[in-house]
């Protein structure tokens, strides 16, 4: 049995790609994709975003999936709070921006917000503590972070 925390439909390619951020008690968090509208699903050998072995933490959930401005770019927001970038349609992910992993537990709640206004494509990351207080806002425009 798996819990699905995030879904995305990517229509930027020749055919739609479905992506899901799911978690299994046995396999842990995974990002899976389907290029045939869900008839079959694939995942990379590592399964999705992963911190380095010596990071002292591990990805618990993939809360958000959002398309990037460039074809093939997919953003993932995880618990604990981090932003990951995929340049291959969600097959592999690299850590883009980690939030302070030394924050007291529980880890902050993160949300990714994709907004297109005129020609300005922006991906925003907001992190909240358990009382709902805003801890951090970051905006990603193009290839790098831009602080709000």
Secondary structure, 3 states (H helix, E strand, C coil): CEEEEEEEEECCCCCCEEEEEEEECCCEEEEEEECCCCCCCECCCCCCCCCCHHHCCCCCEEEEEEECCCCCCEEEEEECCEEEEECCCCCCCEEEEECCCCCCCCCCEEEEEEEEECCEEEEEEEEECCCCCEEEEEEEECCEEEEC
